[in-house]
Amino acid sequence: MYIFTDREIALPLVKALPLLTGSYNWTFSANNRNDENLMVIDDPEIIEIFQNQFINLWTNKFSLERTRQLYKTAKIDFLPTSPNSAKSENKVININSASQEELTSILQLSEPLAQKIITLKEELGGFKDPQDLTQLPELTNLEWEEWKEEGIIITVD
């Protein structure tokens, strides 16, 4: 991880790195002296945590409908799906017996998140209800809505 406080120095150095994030503080100093921060994260696990936390913050601030409106205003496809996903047929996944590969391919999750689901299942002695997945903070209502729209049915039997 690299932290820069001067944009002019940082930008040429970071063009090839995977995640840039920054902050803007609403102070006189920030407005007049260009005091801003830029952070470059080059660790896949940290990037995933950062992105999941951003999604959690976003979905807790805005309703699903408001998120759709913002995406529409920005002319961005809402929750883009992979070109291989077939919406014509329902997909059923049993989260008590699904492998990591099935979780990643059907639910379109990252491998670390799929592993967290498997670990949680083992800790609970098996899921009693599909909503047990919500014990993981990475899974939000946005994912549930996306799975529903894609015709994915989550079972525990």
C-alpha positions in Angstrom: 0.0 0.0 0.0 1.3 3.4 -0.9 0.0 6.7 0.4 0.6 10.0 -1.4 -0.4 13.5 -0.4 0.5 15.3 -3.6 -1.4 14.4 -6.7 1.2 15.7 -9.1 3.8 13.2 -7.8 1.4 10.3 -7.3 -0.5 10.1 -10.6 2.4 9.2 -12.9 3.5 6.5 -10.4 0.2 4.7 -10.0 -1.4 4.2 -13.5 -0.9 0.5 -13.6 -2.0 -0.4 -10.0 -5.5 -1.9 -9.4 -7.2 0.4 -6.9 -6.9 4.1 -6.3 -8.9 5.8 -3.5 -8.8 9.2 -2.1 -10.5 11.6 0.2 -11.6 15.2 0.1 -11.9 17.0 3.3 -14.2 20.0 3.5 -11.8 22.5 5.1 -10.2 25.8 4.2 -6.9 24.1 3.8 -8.3 21.5 1.3 -10.0 24.2 -0.7 -7.1 26.6 -0.9 -3.9 24.5 -0.5 -5.1 21.4 -2.3 -4.6 19.2 0.8 -5.9 15.9 -0.4 -4.9 12.3 0.0 -4.4 9.5 -2.5 -4.0 5.9 -1.5 -3.0 3.1 -3.8 -3.9 -0.4 -2.7 -2.1 -3.3 -4.4 -3.3 -6.2 -2.3 -6.3 -8.2 -3.7 -7.6 -9.1 -0.2 -7.5 -5.5 0.9 -9.1 -4.3 -2.3 -12.0 -6.8 -1.8 -12.5 -5.6 1.8 -12.5 -2.0 0.6 -14.9 -2.6 -2.2 -17.3 -4.7 0.0 -17.3 -2.0 2.7 -18.0 0.6 0.0 -21.0 -1.4 -1.2 -22.2 -1.8 2.4 -21.9 1.9 3.1 -23.6 2.7 -0.3 -26.5 0.4 0.2 -27.1 1.5 3.8 -27.3 5.1 2.6 -29.4 4.6 -0.5 -32.3 2.3 -1.1 -32.2 -0.1 -3.9 -34.6 2.1 -5.9 -32.5 5.2 -5.3 -29.4 3.3 -6.4 -31.2 2.3 -9.6 -32.1 6.0 -10.2 -28.5 7.1 -9.6 -27.2 4.5 -12.0 -29.7 5.6 -14.6 -28.8 9.3 -14.2 -25.2 8.4 -14.6 -26.1 6.3 -17.7 -24.5 3.2 -16.2 -26.0 -0.3 -16.5 -27.4 -1.3 -13.1 -25.7 -4.4 -11.7 -24.1 -5.5 -14.9 -24.0 -9.2 -15.3 -21.6 -11.5 -17.1 -22.4 -12.0 -20.7 -22.7 -15.8 -20.1 -25.5 -15.5 -17.6 -28.8 -16.9 -18.9 -31.8 -15.2 -17.4 -34.3 -17.5 -19.1 -33.9 -20.4 -16.6 -33.9 -20.5 -12.9 -30.7 -21.7 -11.2 -31.0 -23.5 -7.8 -28.2 -23.7 -5.4 -28.2 -25.5 -2.0 -25.8 -23.5 0.2 -25.4 -26.4 2.6 -23.9 -28.6 -0.1 -22.5 -26.2 -2.6 -18.8 -26.2 -3.3 -16.6 -23.0 -3.5 -16.7 -23.3 -7.3 -20.5 -23.5 -7.4 -20.8 -20.5 -5.0 -18.5 -18.4 -7.2 -20.0 -19.4 -10.5 -23.7 -19.4 -9.6 -23.8 -16.6 -7.1 -21.0 -14.7 -8.9 -19.0 -14.2 -5.7 -15.3 -13.9 -5.2 -13.4 -17.0 -4.0 -12.6 -15.4 -0.6 -16.3 -14.6 0.0 -17.3 -18.1 -1.1 -14.9 -19.5 1.4 -16.4 -17.3 4.1 -19.8 -18.8 3.3 -18.4 -22.3 3.7 -16.7 -21.4 7.0 -19.9 -19.8 8.3 -21.8 -23.0 7.3 -19.3 -25.1 9.2 -19.5 -22.8 12.3 -23.3 -23.0 12.3 -23.5 -26.7 11.7 -25.3 -26.0 8.4 -27.6 -23.2 7.3 -31.2 -23.4 8.6 -32.5 -20.6 6.3 -31.0 -18.9 3.2 -31.2 -15.6 5.1 -28.5 -17.0 7.4 -26.1 -15.7 4.7 -26.8 -12.2 5.9 -24.6 -12.8 8.9 -21.8 -12.0 6.6 -21.6 -8.2 6.3 -20.3 -8.5 2.7 -23.8 -9.8 1.5 -26.4 -7.0 1.3 -29.9 -6.6 0.0 -28.3 -5.6 -3.3 -27.0 -9.1 -3.8 -30.3 -10.7 -2.9 -32.1 -8.5 -5.4 -29.6 -9.3 -8.1 -29.9 -13.1 -7.4 -33.7 -12.8 -7.5 -33.6 -10.9 -10.8 -31.3 -13.5 -12.3 -33.6 -16.3 -11.3 -31.2 -17.8 -8.7 -33.1 -19.8 -6.0 -31.1 -20.4 -2.8 -32.1 -23.4 -0.7 -30.8 -25.2 2.4 -32.3 -28.6 1.7 
